[in-house]
Amino acid sequence: MVENSQPVVPGVQEHPSLALVNSVTDQPGSRRHDDLADPVAATAWLVDRDLVAPEAVLYEHCRGRLAELRAELRELFTAHVTGRPPKPEAVAALNRALTSAPGAMLLRHHPTMGFSRSADHPATQVVENAMAVIAEDAAALLAGDDASLLAACESDSCQWFFLRTHARRQWCSNRCGDRVRAARAYARRHAVLSEQTS
């Protein structure tokens, strides 16, 4: 389950690719927060989204690969929402992630839990499987029916993406909308006070 301290951003629950791109906050004047800051945090992020088993262990190399995929997805999403062609390297990185994981999900049986399916691969391939799921989601999002809904938050201090649930929606969350409205109200009050003192 994803932490409740994060704002509700349309599309993030349904699309792990959006969640990955939004897993870092780097706003001017505030401290950087990265959900993939170290292997433990990256593992927790993947476990919270059911992309790896709770007993999975990621190493720094795996965390780095996940962070690299995040940067490439950010490039693809930015290109999409701005209407410019994406960098070919970003498309190639997504395609590598799509094809790097073994395709066979093996059938398992647990005496008390019954049947389930999971991939059987060593530690380095655990992240490849998760990256393939994220890459598949990103490819489906960018080339599917929801592609026109993908938007970048219009708050100057935000770098997140979301699915536009309403044609007039401008911000990824109420938090960003409240900040923008408060800044506008402050600017109006400051302008009025400046005029009165002139």
Secondary structure as UniProt FT lines:
FT   TURN            4..5
FT   TURN            10..14
FT   HELIX           16..21
FT   STRAND          24..25
FT   TURN            28..29
FT   STRAND          33..34
FT   TURN            35..36
FT   HELIX           39..48
FT   TURN            49..50
FT   TURN            54..55
FT   HELIX           60..82
FT   HELIX           88..100
FT   STRAND          106..110
FT   TURN            111..113
FT   STRAND          114..118
FT   HELIX           123..143
FT   HELIX           145..149
FT   STRAND          150..152
FT   TURN            156..157
FT   STRAND          161..163
FT   TURN            167..168
FT   HELIX           174..197
//
